[in-house]
Amino acid sequence: METMRRTTTCGALRRADAGKTVILNGWVHRKRDHGGISFINLRDRYGLTQVVVDSDASASLKAVSEELRNEYCIAVEGQVRSRPDSMVNPEMPTGEIEVVAQGLVILSRCEVLPFQIDEESDAKEELRLKYRYLDLRTGGMQRRIKLRNDVTFAVREWMQAQGFYEIETPTFIKSTPEGARDYLVPSRLYPGKFYALPQSPQLYKQILMVSGFDKYFQIARCYRDEDARGDRQPEFTQIDIEMSFVNRDDVLTMVEGLFGHVFKKTMNVTLPEKFR
């Protein structure tokens, strides 16, 4: 993208930015028209910013604005303006400002939506999965994906600080006895032979222990050919850990410290030092 590339995000602007000329890229979350003035709530994953097309805007700018519909992807260039005190929106982090549009480009258009993009979707699960790229735009899904990212980062942060190595183990392996059926992948080079996808990295982390890597962890993808249930999924991610030269209490203390760090870092929740 070479033209109208964003200079800031839709969640970053504050009253101190008043007077600056900025370019925003994002999706039309809501649009409303009042007496010749158009108000556009522009959204990206960082937040919402109100964009205003004033009544004295050029005819070409108004024409583009009139064409906008929800979920159109657009680029806006304009000047940041402080809102009057009576129009400040305390529900929005950017609620003290608005961007007065001086240029507007439609990057992509949108057909009629199968469901409304909002904080949470009330559409049926089958419809949400069919249009997953739309479902992932909802506020709730954006927050859950961010939380998963933050948890993964916090796990790595804690484990590294405790001297653990993050080591990736193979995912094309020999079938091994586990608690479920393997997913099998046929080999192109060896007809009639199959790889298995790992139900866990169990054998490889034991090899690492006898190789002298006494502290190992991995954010591991695992696969089990089972019927989906509340506590069983065909594909899942686990925090996989192995330690050498330790006893039961050492393992419990390490896990208590790990989860204490993760909950404090991601949700500002303080857990007891000891779970027992």
PLY file of the C-alpha trace (Angstrom):
ply
format ascii 1.0
element vertex 276
property float x
property float y
property float z
element edge 275
property int vertex1
property int vertex2
end_header
0.00 0.00 0.00
1.75 3.13 -1.23
-0.96 5.82 -1.10
-2.98 6.96 1.92
-0.97 4.69 4.21
-1.92 5.23 7.83
0.17 7.48 10.05
-1.61 6.44 13.26
-4.25 3.99 14.44
-7.92 4.42 15.30
-7.25 4.00 19.02
-4.29 6.34 19.47
-5.53 9.92 19.08
-6.17 12.14 22.10
-6.91 15.81 22.79
-3.17 16.58 22.75
-3.15 15.60 19.06
-5.56 18.40 18.08
-4.35 20.27 15.00
-2.36 17.37 13.57
-2.99 16.06 10.07
-3.29 12.27 10.12
-4.17 9.36 7.86
-6.33 6.53 9.21
-7.03 3.15 7.62
-9.87 0.94 8.84
-13.41 -0.31 8.49
-16.64 1.69 8.66
-18.19 0.56 11.94
-21.18 2.90 11.89
-22.24 5.87 9.76
-24.92 8.44 10.41
-25.97 11.66 8.68
-27.29 14.75 10.45
-28.23 17.91 8.61
-25.65 17.66 5.86
-22.88 16.42 8.19
-21.71 12.79 8.09
-20.28 11.03 11.13
-18.25 7.87 10.50
-17.00 5.61 13.29
-13.82 4.15 11.83
-12.52 0.92 13.39
-9.32 -1.06 13.43
-8.05 -3.51 16.04
-6.76 -0.63 18.18
-10.10 1.12 18.66
-12.60 3.56 17.16
-12.22 7.14 15.94
-15.02 9.43 14.84
-14.48 10.93 11.39
-16.57 13.94 10.35
-17.41 15.07 6.83
-18.51 18.67 7.44
-21.27 20.46 5.56
-18.70 22.67 3.79
-16.68 19.70 2.47
-16.04 19.44 -1.25
-18.65 17.84 -3.49
-16.29 14.99 -4.38
-15.63 14.22 -0.71
-19.35 14.22 0.06
-20.02 11.93 -2.89
-17.56 9.33 -1.59
-18.99 9.68 1.93
-22.54 9.08 0.69
-21.38 5.81 -0.89
-20.06 4.36 2.38
-21.73 1.39 4.06
-20.88 -0.64 7.15
-17.61 -2.62 6.81
-16.34 -0.72 3.79
-12.55 -0.54 4.17
-11.39 3.06 3.71
-8.48 5.44 4.09
-9.13 8.90 5.54
-6.87 11.93 5.66
-7.89 14.78 7.90
-7.16 17.12 10.77
-7.65 16.18 14.41
-10.15 18.48 16.14
-11.13 18.65 19.80
-14.80 18.01 20.45
-16.82 20.56 22.41
-17.18 19.53 26.06
-20.86 18.79 25.53
-20.02 16.31 22.74
-17.20 14.39 24.45
-17.90 10.64 24.52
-16.51 9.21 27.78
-17.22 5.66 26.56
-14.50 5.95 23.89
-10.78 6.40 24.64
-10.71 8.70 21.59
-13.95 10.40 22.67
-12.37 13.83 23.18
-11.47 14.28 19.51
-12.71 13.76 15.98
-10.98 13.81 12.62
-12.30 16.29 10.07
-12.00 14.51 6.72
-10.07 16.25 3.94
-9.59 13.17 1.74
-11.36 9.81 1.61
-10.58 6.72 -0.47
-12.56 3.47 -0.57
-10.07 0.59 -0.44
-12.66 -2.19 -0.69
-16.44 -2.43 -0.72
-18.68 -4.81 1.19
-21.80 -6.72 0.17
-24.82 -6.91 2.47
-23.59 -8.37 5.76
-24.84 -11.79 6.90
-24.81 -10.46 10.47
-24.00 -7.21 12.22
-20.42 -6.59 13.39
-20.70 -5.53 17.03
-19.29 -6.33 20.47
-20.78 -9.82 20.34
-22.59 -11.60 17.53
-25.97 -13.23 18.11
-25.75 -15.12 14.80
-25.84 -18.91 14.81
-22.49 -20.65 15.15
-22.68 -22.20 11.67
-23.11 -18.76 10.10
-20.31 -17.27 12.20
-17.92 -20.04 11.14
-18.89 -19.67 7.48
-17.99 -15.98 7.65
-15.21 -16.37 10.20
-13.29 -13.35 8.89
-16.32 -11.22 9.81
-16.86 -12.90 13.16
-13.24 -12.19 14.08
-13.90 -8.47 13.62
-16.37 -8.37 16.54
-15.15 -6.73 19.72
-15.45 -9.89 21.80
-13.40 -12.01 19.41
-10.77 -9.29 19.06
-10.37 -9.21 22.86
-10.14 -13.01 23.11
-7.47 -13.22 20.42
-5.52 -10.46 22.20
-5.83 -12.29 25.53
-4.53 -15.50 23.97
-1.59 -13.57 22.52
-0.88 -11.91 25.88
-1.06 -15.23 27.76
1.36 -16.89 25.32
3.80 -13.99 25.66
3.55 -14.04 29.47
4.22 -17.80 29.54
7.34 -17.35 27.43
8.44 -14.40 29.55
8.18 -16.39 32.80
9.70 -19.60 31.48
12.68 -17.81 29.96
13.28 -15.96 33.23
13.35 -19.32 35.04
16.04 -20.69 32.72
13.84 -22.85 30.48
14.63 -23.37 26.80
11.76 -23.22 24.30
12.50 -26.10 21.91
10.30 -27.10 18.97
9.85 -30.84 18.50
8.86 -32.60 15.25
5.23 -32.80 14.17
5.67 -35.59 11.60
6.49 -38.56 13.82
6.18 -42.31 14.16
2.89 -43.48 15.60
3.23 -44.10 19.34
0.81 -45.55 21.92
-1.17 -42.73 23.52
-4.65 -42.25 24.94
-6.37 -41.59 21.60
-6.15 -42.39 17.90
-3.51 -40.73 15.75
-4.11 -38.54 12.75
-2.14 -40.15 9.92
-0.45 -38.39 6.98
0.55 -40.53 3.97
4.16 -40.25 2.81
4.79 -39.26 -0.81
8.33 -40.61 -0.85
7.50 -43.92 0.82
4.21 -45.24 -0.57
2.24 -47.26 1.97
3.98 -45.53 4.88
2.42 -42.90 7.12
3.48 -40.15 9.49
1.48 -39.53 12.65
0.69 -36.09 14.03
1.74 -35.85 17.70
-0.79 -36.32 20.48
1.86 -34.75 22.69
5.65 -34.18 22.50
6.14 -36.81 25.24
8.93 -38.91 23.71
10.87 -35.96 22.34
10.91 -34.05 25.61
12.18 -37.18 27.36
14.96 -37.38 24.77
15.77 -33.74 25.57
16.07 -34.58 29.28
18.60 -37.38 28.69
20.42 -35.03 26.29
21.12 -32.65 29.16
18.46 -29.99 28.49
17.08 -30.05 32.02
14.45 -27.31 31.59
12.27 -27.47 28.47
8.97 -25.93 27.47
6.96 -25.51 24.30
3.66 -23.95 23.22
2.80 -27.21 21.48
0.16 -28.03 18.91
-1.32 -31.47 19.55
-3.72 -33.65 17.56
-6.02 -36.44 18.75
-8.54 -38.21 16.56
-11.42 -38.04 19.03
-15.03 -36.94 19.01
-15.26 -33.31 20.03
-16.48 -32.81 23.61
-16.29 -30.03 26.14
-12.87 -31.18 27.35
-11.68 -32.89 24.15
-10.78 -31.27 20.84
-9.18 -32.86 17.74
-6.62 -30.03 17.62
-5.45 -28.02 20.60
-2.54 -26.09 22.11
-0.89 -27.01 25.39
1.88 -25.53 27.55
4.26 -28.49 27.51
6.92 -28.60 30.23
9.60 -31.07 31.34
12.23 -30.78 34.08
15.12 -32.92 35.34
16.60 -33.38 38.81
13.48 -32.10 40.59
10.80 -33.44 42.89
7.03 -33.00 43.06
7.16 -29.79 45.10
9.63 -28.20 42.65
7.17 -28.78 39.80
4.20 -27.46 41.79
6.12 -24.34 42.86
7.17 -23.63 39.27
3.60 -23.96 37.95
2.22 -21.79 40.76
4.74 -19.08 39.88
3.93 -19.41 36.17
0.19 -18.97 36.60
0.65 -16.21 39.15
2.71 -14.29 36.60
0.30 -14.98 33.73
-2.83 -13.89 35.62
-1.17 -10.75 36.99
0.33 -9.76 33.62
-2.72 -10.39 31.47
-5.71 -9.68 33.76
-4.17 -7.88 36.76
-5.43 -10.68 39.03
-3.26 -11.64 42.00
-3.29 -15.36 42.75
-2.18 -16.83 46.10
1.48 -17.84 46.14
0.48 -21.41 47.00
-2.58 -23.06 45.49
-2.74 -25.74 48.21
0 1
1 2
2 3
3 4
4 5
5 6
6 7
7 8
8 9
9 10
10 11
11 12
12 13
13 14
14 15
15 16
16 17
17 18
18 19
19 20
20 21
21 22
22 23
23 24
24 25
25 26
26 27
27 28
28 29
29 30
30 31
31 32
32 33
33 34
34 35
35 36
36 37
37 38
38 39
39 40
40 41
41 42
42 43
43 44
44 45
45 46
46 47
47 48
48 49
49 50
50 51
51 52
52 53
53 54
54 55
55 56
56 57
57 58
58 59
59 60
60 61
61 62
62 63
63 64
64 65
65 66
66 67
67 68
68 69
69 70
70 71
71 72
72 73
73 74
74 75
75 76
76 77
77 78
78 79
79 80
80 81
81 82
82 83
83 84
84 85
85 86
86 87
87 88
88 89
89 90
90 91
91 92
92 93
93 94
94 95
95 96
96 97
97 98
98 99
99 100
100 101
101 102
102 103
103 104
104 105
105 106
106 107
107 108
108 109
109 110
110 111
111 112
112 113
113 114
114 115
115 116
116 117
117 118
118 119
119 120
120 121
121 122
122 123
123 124
124 125
125 126
126 127
127 128
128 129
129 130
130 131
131 132
132 133
133 134
134 135
135 136
136 137
137 138
138 139
139 140
140 141
141 142
142 143
143 144
144 145
145 146
146 147
147 148
148 149
149 150
150 151
151 152
152 153
153 154
154 155
155 156
156 157
157 158
158 159
159 160
160 161
161 162
162 163
163 164
164 165
165 166
166 167
167 168
168 169
169 170
170 171
171 172
172 173
173 174
174 175
175 176
176 177
177 178
178 179
179 180
180 181
181 182
182 183
183 184
184 185
185 186
186 187
187 188
188 189
189 190
190 191
191 192
192 193
193 194
194 195
195 196
196 197
197 198
198 199
199 200
200 201
201 202
202 203
203 204
204 205
205 206
206 207
207 208
208 209
209 210
210 211
211 212
212 213
213 214
214 215
215 216
216 217
217 218
218 219
219 220
220 221
221 222
222 223
223 224
224 225
225 226
226 227
227 228
228 229
229 230
230 231
231 232
232 233
233 234
234 235
235 236
236 237
237 238
238 239
239 240
240 241
241 242
242 243
243 244
244 245
245 246
246 247
247 248
248 249
249 250
250 251
251 252
252 253
253 254
254 255
255 256
256 257
257 258
258 259
259 260
260 261
261 262
262 263
263 264
264 265
265 266
266 267
267 268
268 269
269 270
270 271
271 272
272 273
273 274
274 275
